[in-house]
């Protein structure tokens, strides 16, 4: 067999020639395969002699099967050196085929681009986590305090910091806006979390009051046809609730369950913020390293099928988050004023960044000879399967080889990220949980 190779961007075409002598071996194998399946009167399946079998087996069928076998075996052998970078199905083109002649064909494969990471340890990426000030601790304590707030209905005009439950109806030029109606909607007055001016309109209203205000949607409003446009909001106040914050004292600290007093709570909050900022800086350094190492990988370097798969993963992740929040993905797109194709196009650059990160992690693993422990791979893969209710369900949902491959890839990425931590971060003190959370595949 002779193999020549031509390279173009991320595809490679292998030109393969199989000699007549090699083809004879494939024809013998093809004939034997047909003979073993042959059933004739007076013979059990597989016992028909070769001479008799030749009278009942078409030479054309044997040759066609031999060609298929040769293409499968020799084609796989030709791309073996790059098999880990191949994506999608190879494209096979037969160039010359005839009995007694060489078989000539090409195999074209789409490939992931190579990323040069040979000088990765020379990257200068300082590790500088932000410190924790007394003001930071105080802000965090106030947030904890706010999370324990209680409300009490009051019969007075609404004022700033109240929670007002309202019904509202939105119209533009007299026509109702789709999705612009809500009943008993809670509004925390003074938080500026909705249309500018909407919360201020609550101030001074009593329960049962109704008013109509004309407001302008922000220019960056996600629903394109409403961005920057005016609309009329008919608002009815249902009930007004005063927010009652707990006192920030020892009793409050003890109510959280594990603190002797406010001093101990402050110390715990301070340490939590310190760990959080270490984790944030660790992730920033990791991301900068991968961005710098993968910066030369352009969109045209990545096979389209890979980008489409990553965009699909982003879509599925977003769909799950949106539907978990109680809205259908279709309604979400309608609010954005986009169809799914436009929505996915917006995420193309994010998908490319994720692909770049994945390529860098793969390249670093090869360069540093990172190989996960086989026992740990097996243990984690088994845990994934056992997390389902029973073995039958797991068998229906999973391909064991795919689970193992996914687990091995995840573990390999974790090990590579720890190498980055050790080289540029805080000596790899990331916990296993933090490493798992930050892995980008």
SESESE-509860 format. One record per residue (C-alpha): residue number from 1; residue in three letters; x, y, z. Coordinates in pm, whole numbers, plus 50000, padded with zeros to 5 digits. Example, Ala and Ser with C-alpha at 12.3 -4.5 7.8 and 13.67 -1.06 7.14 Angstrom:
r num 1; residuo ALA; px 51230; py 49550; pz 50780
r num 2; residuo SER; px 51367; py 49894; pz 50714
***
This chain:
r num 1; residuo UNK; px 50000; py 50000; pz 50000
r num 2; residuo UNK; px 50123; py 50352; pz 49915
r num 3; residuo UNK; px 49992; py 50658; pz 50103
r num 4; residuo UNK; px 50050; py 51022; pz 50012
r num 5; residuo UNK; px 49915; py 51314; pz 50210
r num 6; residuo UNK; px 49802; py 51665; pz 50118
r num 7; residuo UNK; px 49708; py 51921; pz 50381
r num 8; residuo UNK; px 49462; py 52210; pz 50356
r num 9; residuo UNK; px 49357; py 52406; pz 50665
r num 10; residuo UNK; px 49193; py 52159; pz 50902
r num 11; residuo UNK; px 49130; py 51885; pz 50647
r num 12; residuo UNK; px 49372; py 51621; pz 50527
r num 13; residuo UNK; px 49333; py 51403; pz 50222
r num 14; residuo UNK; px 49509; py 51067; pz 50215
r num 15; residuo UNK; px 49568; py 50907; pz 49874
r num 16; residuo UNK; px 49575; py 50529; pz 49912
r num 17; residuo UNK; px 49672; py 50257; pz 49666
r num 18; residuo UNK; px 49617; py 49887; pz 49735
r num 19; residuo UNK; px 49815; py 49648; pz 49511
r num 20; residuo UNK; px 49647; py 49359; pz 49322
r num 21; residuo UNK; px 49834; py 49114; pz 49549
r num 22; residuo UNK; px 49690; py 49284; pz 49860
r num 23; residuo UNK; px 49344; py 49290; pz 49702
r num 24; residuo UNK; px 49365; py 48911; pz 49651
r num 25; residuo UNK; px 49385; py 48867; pz 50030
r num 26; residuo UNK; px 49073; py 49082; pz 50078
r num 27; residuo UNK; px 48892; py 48882; pz 49807
r num 28; residuo UNK; px 48980; py 48556; pz 49985
r num 29; residuo UNK; px 48844; py 48698; pz 50311
r num 30; residuo UNK; px 48529; py 48822; pz 50134
r num 31; residuo UNK; px 48470; py 48482; pz 49971
r num 32; residuo UNK; px 48513; py 48301; pz 50302
r num 33; residuo UNK; px 48265; py 48537; pz 50461
r num 34; residuo UNK; px 48002; py 48458; pz 50199
r num 35; residuo UNK; px 48078; py 48085; pz 50214
r num 36; residuo UNK; px 48025; py 48073; pz 50594
r num 37; residuo UNK; px 47680; py 48225; pz 50545
r num 38; residuo UNK; px 47586; py 48000; pz 50250
r num 39; residuo UNK; px 47309; py 47742; pz 50302
r num 40; residuo UNK; px 47244; py 47472; pz 50038
r num 41; residuo UNK; px 47032; py 47155; pz 50040
r num 42; residuo UNK; px 47230; py 46874; pz 50202
r num 43; residuo UNK; px 47476; py 47114; pz 50370
r num 44; residuo UNK; px 47468; py 47277; pz 50709
r num 45; residuo UNK; px 47543; py 47649; pz 50711
r num 46; residuo UNK; px 47921; py 47702; pz 50693
r num 47; residuo UNK; px 48002; py 47350; pz 50566
r num 48; residuo UNK; px 47969; py 47409; pz 50191
r num 49; residuo UNK; px 48299; py 47331; pz 50018
r num 50; residuo UNK; px 48488; py 47604; pz 49833
r num 51; residuo UNK; px 48442; py 47454; pz 49485
r num 52; residuo UNK; px 48065; py 47414; pz 49532
r num 53; residuo UNK; px 48038; py 47756; pz 49693
r num 54; residuo UNK; px 48202; py 47926; pz 49394
r num 55; residuo UNK; px 47917; py 47801; pz 49178
r num 56; residuo UNK; px 47665; py 47987; pz 49395
r num 57; residuo UNK; px 47853; py 48302; pz 49497
r num 58; residuo UNK; px 47879; py 48590; pz 49251
r num 59; residuo UNK; px 48233; py 48704; pz 49172
r num 60; residuo UNK; px 48101; py 49057; pz 49148
r num 61; residuo UNK; px 47960; py 49038; pz 49501
r num 62; residuo UNK; px 48288; py 48899; pz 49632
r num 63; residuo UNK; px 48489; py 49174; pz 49466
r num 64; residuo UNK; px 48252; py 49448; pz 49589
r num 65; residuo UNK; px 48279; py 49314; pz 49945
r num 66; residuo UNK; px 48659; py 49292; pz 49912
r num 67; residuo UNK; px 48671; py 49659; pz 49808
r num 68; residuo UNK; px 48464; py 49756; pz 50114
r num 69; residuo UNK; px 48696; py 49560; pz 50341
r num 70; residuo UNK; px 49008; py 49712; pz 50184
r num 71; residuo UNK; px 48872; py 50065; pz 50210
r num 72; residuo UNK; px 48779; py 50015; pz 50578
r num 73; residuo UNK; px 49108; py 49856; pz 50682
r num 74; residuo UNK; px 49354; py 50052; pz 50470
r num 75; residuo UNK; px 49167; py 50380; pz 50516
r num 76; residuo UNK; px 49173; py 50342; pz 50895
r num 77; residuo UNK; px 49540; py 50249; pz 50884
r num 78; residuo UNK; px 49619; py 50558; pz 50674
r num 79; residuo UNK; px 49462; py 50804; pz 50921
r num 80; residuo UNK; px 49580; py 50621; pz 51232
r num 81; residuo UNK; px 49851; py 50877; pz 51309
r num 82; residuo UNK; px 49596; py 51162; pz 51327
r num 83; residuo UNK; px 49293; py 50968; pz 51450
r num 84; residuo UNK; px 49272; py 51161; pz 51781
r num 85; residuo UNK; px 49225; py 51486; pz 51589
r num 86; residuo UNK; px 48965; py 51356; pz 51342
r num 87; residuo UNK; px 48609; py 51485; pz 51373
r num 88; residuo UNK; px 48303; py 51365; pz 51188
r num 89; residuo UNK; px 48290; py 51086; pz 50933
r num 90; residuo UNK; px 48572; py 51045; pz 50676
r num 91; residuo UNK; px 48483; py 51118; pz 50313
r num 92; residuo UNK; px 48590; py 50827; pz 50090
r num 93; residuo UNK; px 48624; py 50870; pz 49715
r num 94; residuo UNK; px 48706; py 50570; pz 49493
r num 95; residuo UNK; px 48940; py 50676; pz 49210
r num 96; residuo UNK; px 49015; py 50344; pz 49037
r num 97; residuo UNK; px 48864; py 50002; pz 49093
r num 98; residuo UNK; px 48875; py 49694; pz 48868
r num 99; residuo UNK; px 48957; py 49324; pz 48927
r num 100; residuo UNK; px 49326; py 49250; pz 48881
r num 101; residuo UNK; px 49425; py 49617; pz 48915
r num 102; residuo UNK; px 49535; py 49835; pz 49205
r num 103; residuo UNK; px 49251; py 49984; pz 49410
r num 104; residuo UNK; px 49300; py 50360; pz 49439
r num 105; residuo UNK; px 49094; py 50582; pz 49665
r num 106; residuo UNK; px 49119; py 50891; pz 49886
r num 107; residuo UNK; px 49011; py 50948; pz 50244
r num 108; residuo UNK; px 48949; py 51309; pz 50347
r num 109; residuo UNK; px 48906; py 51388; pz 50715
r num 110; residuo UNK; px 48822; py 51707; pz 50901
r num 111; residuo UNK; px 49069; py 51764; pz 51182
r num 112; residuo UNK; px 49106; py 51972; pz 51493
r num 113; residuo UNK; px 49390; py 52223; pz 51453
r num 114; residuo UNK; px 49715; py 52177; pz 51641
r num 115; residuo UNK; px 49793; py 52427; pz 51917
r num 116; residuo UNK; px 50157; py 52502; pz 51994
r num 117; residuo UNK; px 50192; py 52507; pz 52374
r num 118; residuo UNK; px 50564; py 52433; pz 52391
r num 119; residuo UNK; px 50644; py 52760; pz 52570
r num 120; residuo UNK; px 50347; py 52765; pz 52803
r num 121; residuo UNK; px 50553; py 52776; pz 53123
r num 122; residuo UNK; px 50716; py 53100; pz 53006
r num 123; residuo UNK; px 50384; py 53287; pz 53007
r num 124; residuo UNK; px 50402; py 53577; pz 53249
r num 125; residuo UNK; px 50067; py 53575; pz 53430
r num 126; residuo UNK; px 50078; py 53730; pz 53778
r num 127; residuo UNK; px 49849; py 53586; pz 54044
r num 128; residuo UNK; px 49700; py 53881; pz 54235
r num 129; residuo UNK; px 49377; py 53804; pz 54419
r num 130; residuo UNK; px 49185; py 54105; pz 54545
r num 131; residuo UNK; px 49206; py 54162; pz 54918
r num 132; residuo UNK; px 48913; py 54169; pz 55159
r num 133; residuo UNK; px 48837; py 54500; pz 55333
r num 134; residuo UNK; px 48615; py 54575; pz 55632
r num 135; residuo UNK; px 48371; py 54738; pz 55389
r num 136; residuo UNK; px 48358; py 54417; pz 55186
r num 137; residuo UNK; px 48272; py 54219; pz 55498
r num 138; residuo UNK; px 48007; py 54475; pz 55597
r num 139; residuo UNK; px 47848; py 54463; pz 55252
r num 140; residuo UNK; px 47835; py 54083; pz 55265
r num 141; residuo UNK; px 47678; py 54094; pz 55612
r num 142; residuo UNK; px 47411; py 54333; pz 55488
r num 143; residuo UNK; px 47335; py 54096; pz 55202
r num 144; residuo UNK; px 47297; py 53809; pz 55449
r num 145; residuo UNK; px 47075; py 54032; pz 55660
r num 146; residuo UNK; px 46863; py 54121; pz 55356
r num 147; residuo UNK; px 46822; py 53752; pz 55274
r num 148; residuo UNK; px 46653; py 53707; pz 55614
r num 149; residuo UNK; px 46415; py 54001; pz 55570
r num 150; residuo UNK; px 46052; py 53970; pz 55674
r num 151; residuo UNK; px 45761; py 54166; pz 55529
r num 152; residuo UNK; px 45446; py 54300; pz 55687
r num 153; residuo UNK; px 45140; py 54438; pz 55511
r num 154; residuo UNK; px 45077; py 54807; pz 55592
r num 155; residuo UNK; px 44791; py 55048; pz 55522
r num 156; residuo UNK; px 44986; py 55357; pz 55427
r num 157; residuo UNK; px 45119; py 55505; pz 55104
r num 158; residuo UNK; px 45402; py 55310; pz 54943
r num 159; residuo UNK; px 45752; py 55445; pz 54999
r num 160; residuo UNK; px 46105; py 55359; pz 54901
r num 161; residuo UNK; px 46221; py 55010; pz 55008
r num 162; residuo UNK; px 45864; py 54877; pz 55033
r num 163; residuo UNK; px 45751; py 54574; pz 54837
r num 164; residuo UNK; px 45438; py 54660; pz 54640
r num 165; residuo UNK; px 45232; py 54386; pz 54475
r num 166; residuo UNK; px 45085; py 54527; pz 54154
r num 167; residuo UNK; px 44883; py 54431; pz 53849
r num 168; residuo UNK; px 45003; py 54600; pz 53533
r num 169; residuo UNK; px 44913; py 54609; pz 53167
r num 170; residuo UNK; px 45145; py 54749; pz 52898
r num 171; residuo UNK; px 45031; py 54906; pz 52574
r num 172; residuo UNK; px 45206; py 55079; pz 52288
r num 173; residuo UNK; px 45001; py 55313; pz 52071
r num 174; residuo UNK; px 44692; py 55161; pz 52227
r num 175; residuo UNK; px 44781; py 54800; pz 52141
r num 176; residuo UNK; px 44865; py 54543; pz 52408
r num 177; residuo UNK; px 45228; py 54431; pz 52418
r num 178; residuo UNK; px 45274; py 54056; pz 52414
r num 179; residuo UNK; px 45405; py 53944; pz 52753
r num 180; residuo UNK; px 45346; py 54293; pz 52895
r num 181; residuo UNK; px 45083; py 54191; pz 53149
r num 182; residuo UNK; px 45129; py 54057; pz 53502
r num 183; residuo UNK; px 44914; py 53996; pz 53809
r num 184; residuo UNK; px 45018; py 54043; pz 54172
r num 185; residuo UNK; px 45371; py 54120; pz 54060
r num 186; residuo UNK; px 45613; py 54206; pz 54347
r num 187; residuo UNK; px 45807; py 54531; pz 54301
r num 188; residuo UNK; px 46085; py 54624; pz 54545
r num 189; residuo UNK; px 46070; py 55000; pz 54526
r num 190; residuo UNK; px 46402; py 55176; pz 54475
r num 191; residuo UNK; px 46604; py 54883; pz 54336
r num 192; residuo UNK; px 46591; py 54999; pz 53970
r num 193; residuo UNK; px 46534; py 54646; pz 53842
r num 194; residuo UNK; px 46269; py 54723; pz 53582
r num 195; residuo UNK; px 46178; py 54996; pz 53331
r num 196; residuo UNK; px 46325; py 55329; pz 53449
r num 197; residuo UNK; px 46053; py 55520; pz 53634
r num 198; residuo UNK; px 45832; py 55218; pz 53701
r num 199; residuo UNK; px 45935; py 55175; pz 54066
r num 200; residuo UNK; px 45921; py 55548; pz 54135
r num 201; residuo UNK; px 45559; py 55543; pz 54013
r num 202; residuo UNK; px 45474; py 55320; pz 54311
r num 203; residuo UNK; px 45570; py 55585; pz 54567
r num 204; residuo UNK; px 45262; py 55743; pz 54726
r num 205; residuo UNK; px 45016; py 55481; pz 54600
r num 206; residuo UNK; px 44766; py 55322; pz 54839
r num 207; residuo UNK; px 44628; py 54970; pz 54809
r num 208; residuo UNK; px 44366; py 54977; pz 54535
r num 209; residuo UNK; px 44505; py 55288; pz 54362
r num 210; residuo UNK; px 44537; py 55283; pz 53984
r num 211; residuo UNK; px 44749; py 55503; pz 53763
r num 212; residuo UNK; px 44885; py 55504; pz 53408
r num 213; residuo UNK; px 45239; py 55621; pz 53338
r num 214; residuo UNK; px 45425; py 55660; pz 53009
r num 215; residuo UNK; px 45777; py 55520; pz 53026
r num 216; residuo UNK; px 46054; py 55448; pz 52777
r num 217; residuo UNK; px 46217; py 55108; pz 52739
r num 218; residuo UNK; px 46598; py 55119; pz 52768
r num 219; residuo UNK; px 46791; py 55119; pz 52440
r num 220; residuo UNK; px 46950; py 54785; pz 52535
r num 221; residuo UNK; px 46614; py 54620; pz 52609
r num 222; residuo UNK; px 46638; py 54256; pz 52490
r num 223; residuo UNK; px 46315; py 54275; pz 52289
r num 224; residuo UNK; px 46448; py 54462; pz 51986
r num 225; residuo UNK; px 46125; py 54617; pz 51860
r num 226; residuo UNK; px 46063; py 54774; pz 52204
r num 227; residuo UNK; px 46416; py 54901; pz 52272
r num 228; residuo UNK; px 46411; py 55279; pz 52313
r num 229; residuo UNK; px 46034; py 55298; pz 52255
r num 230; residuo UNK; px 45767; py 55453; pz 52479
r num 231; residuo UNK; px 45480; py 55251; pz 52625
r num 232; residuo UNK; px 45187; py 55314; pz 52861
r num 233; residuo UNK; px 45180; py 55115; pz 53185
r num 234; residuo UNK; px 44843; py 55086; pz 53361
r num 235; residuo UNK; px 44933; py 55000; pz 53723
r num 236; residuo UNK; px 44706; py 54891; pz 54009
r num 237; residuo UNK; px 44854; py 54858; pz 54359
r num 238; residuo UNK; px 44717; py 54550; pz 54533
r num 239; residuo UNK; px 44902; py 54537; pz 54865
r num 240; residuo UNK; px 45190; py 54725; pz 55023
r num 241; residuo UNK; px 45444; py 54548; pz 55243
r num 242; residuo UNK; px 45704; py 54701; pz 55470
r num 243; residuo UNK; px 46038; py 54523; pz 55479
r num 244; residuo UNK; px 46166; py 54446; pz 55832
r num 245; residuo UNK; px 46537; py 54370; pz 55855
r num 246; residuo UNK; px 46676; py 54176; pz 56153
r num 247; residuo UNK; px 46924; py 54353; pz 56379
r num 248; residuo UNK; px 47287; py 54274; pz 56305
r num 249; residuo UNK; px 47385; py 54144; pz 56650
r num 250; residuo UNK; px 47492; py 53830; pz 56834
r num 251; residuo UNK; px 47138; py 53692; pz 56830
r num 252; residuo UNK; px 47130; py 53725; pz 56451
r num 253; residuo UNK; px 47465; py 53545; pz 56418
r num 254; residuo UNK; px 47340; py 53264; pz 56643
r num 255; residuo UNK; px 47021; py 53235; pz 56436
r num 256; residuo UNK; px 47234; py 53129; pz 56140
r num 257; residuo UNK; px 47308; py 52810; pz 56327
r num 258; residuo UNK; px 47679; py 52773; pz 56395
r num 259; residuo UNK; px 47820; py 53101; pz 56526
r num 260; residuo UNK; px 47870; py 53197; pz 56891
r num 261; residuo UNK; px 47848; py 53571; pz 56825
r num 262; residuo UNK; px 47874; py 53845; pz 56561
r num 263; residuo UNK; px 48255; py 53849; pz 56583
r num 264; residuo UNK; px 48273; py 53483; pz 56479
r num 265; residuo UNK; px 48025; py 53547; pz 56196
r num 266; residuo UNK; px 48237; py 53837; pz 56068
r num 267; residuo UNK; px 48547; py 53618; pz 56071
r num 268; residuo UNK; px 48368; py 53343; pz 55879
r num 269; residuo UNK; px 48239; py 53590; pz 55620
r num 270; residuo UNK; px 48587; py 53739; pz 55579
r num 271; residuo UNK; px 48742; py 53396; pz 55524
r num 272; residuo UNK; px 48466; py 53303; pz 55280
r num 273; residuo UNK; px 48530; py 53618; pz 55077
r num 274; residuo UNK; px 48904; py 53548; pz 55078
r num 275; residuo UNK; px 48850; py 53197; pz 54942
r num 276; residuo UNK; px 48601; py 53325; pz 54685
r num 277; residuo UNK; px 48849; py 53583; pz 54556
r num 278; residuo UNK; px 49125; py 53326; pz 54542
r num 279; residuo UNK; px 48897; py 53107; pz 54331
r num 280; residuo UNK; px 48804; py 53402; pz 54106
r num 281; residuo UNK; px 49169; py 53491; pz 54052
r num 282; residuo UNK; px 49257; py 53128; pz 53992
r num 283; residuo UNK; px 48991; py 53108; pz 53723
r num 284; residuo UNK; px 49104; py 53439; pz 53570
r num 285; residuo UNK; px 49462; py 53314; pz 53544
r num 286; residuo UNK; px 49351; py 52985; pz 53394
r num 287; residuo UNK; px 49136; py 53167; pz 53140
r num 288; residuo UNK; px 49412; py 53411; pz 53047
r num 289; residuo UNK; px 49658; py 53125; pz 52996
r num 290; residuo UNK; px 49418; py 52938; pz 52768
r num 291; residuo UNK; px 49323; py 53255; pz 52580
r num 292; residuo UNK; px 49684; py 53346; pz 52513
r num 293; residuo UNK; px 49779; py 52993; pz 52411
r num 294; residuo UNK; px 49479; py 52958; pz 52182
r num 295; residuo UNK; px 49479; py 53308; pz 52032
r num 296; residuo UNK; px 49614; py 53192; pz 51695
r num 297; residuo UNK; px 49326; py 52950; pz 51642
r num 298; residuo UNK; px 49086; py 53139; pz 51415
r num 299; residuo UNK; px 48729; py 53055; pz 51324
r num 300; residuo UNK; px 48842; py 52924; pz 50983
r num 301; residuo UNK; px 49083; py 52685; pz 51157
r num 302; residuo UNK; px 48802; py 52503; pz 51337
r num 303; residuo UNK; px 48588; py 52250; pz 51146
r num 304; residuo UNK; px 48232; py 52378; pz 51113
r num 305; residuo UNK; px 48094; py 52059; pz 51263
r num 306; residuo UNK; px 48287; py 52125; pz 51585
r num 307; residuo UNK; px 48154; py 52481; pz 51614
r num 308; residuo UNK; px 47800; py 52363; pz 51545
r num 309; residuo UNK; px 47827; py 52098; pz 51816
r num 310; residuo UNK; px 47952; py 52355; pz 52070
r num 311; residuo UNK; px 47679; py 52603; pz 51976
r num 312; residuo UNK; px 47430; py 52320; pz 52022
r num 313; residuo UNK; px 47566; py 52253; pz 52370
r num 314; residuo UNK; px 47531; py 52622; pz 52459
r num 315; residuo UNK; px 47173; py 52619; pz 52330
r num 316; residuo UNK; px 47088; py 52311; pz 52537
r num 317; residuo UNK; px 47244; py 52462; pz 52851
r num 318; residuo UNK; px 47052; py 52786; pz 52808
r num 319; residuo UNK; px 46728; py 52604; pz 52731
r num 320; residuo UNK; px 46766; py 52405; pz 53053
r num 321; residuo UNK; px 46831; py 52719; pz 53262
r num 322; residuo UNK; px 46541; py 52910; pz 53105
r num 323; residuo UNK; px 46293; py 52626; pz 53142
r num 324; residuo UNK; px 46409; py 52565; pz 53499
r num 325; residuo UNK; px 46305; py 52926; pz 53563
r num 326; residuo UNK; px 45954; py 52852; pz 53442
r num 327; residuo UNK; px 45966; py 52994; pz 53088
r num 328; residuo UNK; px 45968; py 52803; pz 52764
r num 329; residuo UNK; px 46266; py 52851; pz 52536
r num 330; residuo UNK; px 46032; py 52954; pz 52254
r num 331; residuo UNK; px 45873; py 53230; pz 52468
r num 332; residuo UNK; px 46220; py 53349; pz 52566
r num 333; residuo UNK; px 46318; py 53380; pz 52198
r num 334; residuo UNK; px 45992; py 53564; pz 52129
r num 335; residuo UNK; px 46074; py 53816; pz 52401
r num 336; residuo UNK; px 46414; py 53869; pz 52241
r num 337; residuo UNK; px 46248; py 53914; pz 51904
r num 338; residuo UNK; px 46473; py 53648; pz 51749
r num 339; residuo UNK; px 46437; py 53309; pz 51590
r num 340; residuo UNK; px 46662; py 53022; pz 51698
r num 341; residuo UNK; px 46900; py 53069; pz 51404
r num 342; residuo UNK; px 46964; py 53436; pz 51498
r num 343; residuo UNK; px 47001; py 53342; pz 51863
r num 344; residuo UNK; px 47261; py 53074; pz 51788
r num 345; residuo UNK; px 47455; py 53309; pz 51560
r num 346; residuo UNK; px 47494; py 53547; pz 51856
r num 347; residuo UNK; px 47668; py 53267; pz 52049
r num 348; residuo UNK; px 47910; py 53171; pz 51775
r num 349; residuo UNK; px 48203; py 53365; pz 51926
r num 350; residuo UNK; px 48139; py 53217; pz 52272
r num 351; residuo UNK; px 48137; py 52870; pz 52117
r num 352; residuo UNK; px 48468; py 52944; pz 51944
r num 353; residuo UNK; px 48621; py 53050; pz 52277
r num 354; residuo UNK; px 48510; py 52725; pz 52436
r num 355; residuo UNK; px 48653; py 52524; pz 52148
r num 356; residuo UNK; px 48985; py 52712; pz 52178
r num 357; residuo UNK; px 48997; py 52633; pz 52550
r num 358; residuo UNK; px 48929; py 52266; pz 52482
r num 359; residuo UNK; px 49204; py 52253; pz 52218
r num 360; residuo UNK; px 49452; py 52414; pz 52456
r num 361; residuo UNK; px 49368; py 52167; pz 52732
r num 362; residuo UNK; px 49415; py 51874; pz 52491
r num 363; residuo UNK; px 49746; py 52014; pz 52366
r num 364; residuo UNK; px 49875; py 52073; pz 52720
r num 365; residuo UNK; px 49777; py 51720; pz 52819
r num 366; residuo UNK; px 49975; py 51577; pz 52526
r num 367; residuo UNK; px 50273; py 51807; pz 52584
r num 368; residuo UNK; px 50292; py 51726; pz 52956
r num 369; residuo UNK; px 50202; py 51357; pz 52909
r num 370; residuo UNK; px 49900; py 51390; pz 53139
r num 371; residuo UNK; px 49719; py 51057; pz 53169
r num 372; residuo UNK; px 49441; py 51006; pz 53426
r num 373; residuo UNK; px 49465; py 50710; pz 53659
r num 374; residuo UNK; px 49270; py 50422; pz 53503
r num 375; residuo UNK; px 49125; py 50312; pz 53838
r num 376; residuo UNK; px 48992; py 50661; pz 53909
r num 377; residuo UNK; px 48840; py 50683; pz 53560
r num 378; residuo UNK; px 48662; py 50351; pz 53617
r num 379; residuo UNK; px 48542; py 50456; pz 53962
r num 380; residuo UNK; px 48399; py 50787; pz 53843
r num 381; residuo UNK; px 48238; py 50631; pz 53537
r num 382; residuo UNK; px 48066; py 50376; pz 53758
r num 383; residuo UNK; px 47943; py 50655; pz 53987
r num 384; residuo UNK; px 47780; py 50827; pz 53689
r num 385; residuo UNK; px 47594; py 50511; pz 53593
r num 386; residuo UNK; px 47496; py 50433; pz 53953
r num 387; residuo UNK; px 47348; py 50780; pz 53992
r num 388; residuo UNK; px 47051; py 50657; pz 53790
r num 389; residuo UNK; px 46769; py 50464; pz 53952
r num 390; residuo UNK; px 46863; py 50125; pz 53821
r num 391; residuo UNK; px 47099; py 49948; pz 53586
r num 392; residuo UNK; px 46832; py 49912; pz 53317
r num 393; residuo UNK; px 46785; py 50289; pz 53300
r num 394; residuo UNK; px 47160; py 50342; pz 53284
r num 395; residuo UNK; px 47194; py 50087; pz 53004
r num 396; residuo UNK; px 46923; py 50265; pz 52807
r num 397; residuo UNK; px 47076; py 50609; pz 52850
r num 398; residuo UNK; px 47446; py 50541; pz 52829
r num 399; residuo UNK; px 47702; py 50394; pz 52602
r num 400; residuo UNK; px 47960; py 50264; pz 52855
r num 401; residuo UNK; px 48248; py 50352; pz 52622
r num 402; residuo UNK; px 48114; py 50707; pz 52582
r num 403; residuo UNK; px 48080; py 50745; pz 52961
r num 404; residuo UNK; px 48436; py 50626; pz 53010
r num 405; residuo UNK; px 48566; py 50858; pz 52737
r num 406; residuo UNK; px 48381; py 51156; pz 52890
r num 407; residuo UNK; px 48510; py 51072; pz 53238
r num 408; residuo UNK; px 48867; py 51031; pz 53116
r num 409; residuo UNK; px 48849; py 51365; pz 52934
r num 410; residuo UNK; px 48710; py 51540; pz 53243
r num 411; residuo UNK; px 48981; py 51399; pz 53469
r num 412; residuo UNK; px 49251; py 51489; pz 53217
r num 413; residuo UNK; px 49126; py 51848; pz 53208
r num 414; residuo UNK; px 49127; py 51866; pz 53586
r num 415; residuo UNK; px 49489; py 51752; pz 53598
r num 416; residuo UNK; px 49591; py 52007; pz 53333
r num 417; residuo UNK; px 49415; py 52289; pz 53520
r num 418; residuo UNK; px 49605; py 52192; pz 53834
r num 419; residuo UNK; px 49928; py 52224; pz 53635
r num 420; residuo UNK; px 49824; py 52579; pz 53543
r num 421; residuo UNK; px 49749; py 52653; pz 53909
r num 422; residuo UNK; px 50091; py 52528; pz 54012
r num 423; residuo UNK; px 50268; py 52727; pz 53741
r num 424; residuo UNK; px 50086; py 53060; pz 53774
r num 425; residuo UNK; px 49852; py 53040; pz 54073
r num 426; residuo UNK; px 49855; py 52960; pz 54440
r num 427; residuo UNK; px 50055; py 52636; pz 54432
r num 428; residuo UNK; px 49757; py 52429; pz 54330
r num 429; residuo UNK; px 49557; py 52474; pz 54649
r num 430; residuo UNK; px 49231; py 52459; pz 54453
r num 431; residuo UNK; px 48990; py 52213; pz 54602
r num 432; residuo UNK; px 48859; py 51927; pz 54391
r num 433; residuo UNK; px 48515; py 52092; pz 54394
r num 434; residuo UNK; px 48651; py 52421; pz 54259
r num 435; residuo UNK; px 48847; py 52240; pz 53991
r num 436; residuo UNK; px 48539; py 52046; pz 53882
r num 437; residuo UNK; px 48331; py 52362; pz 53867
r num 438; residuo UNK; px 48583; py 52553; pz 53656
r num 439; residuo UNK; px 48659; py 52287; pz 53395
r num 440; residuo UNK; px 48555; py 52398; pz 53046
r num 441; residuo UNK; px 48506; py 52122; pz 52791
***
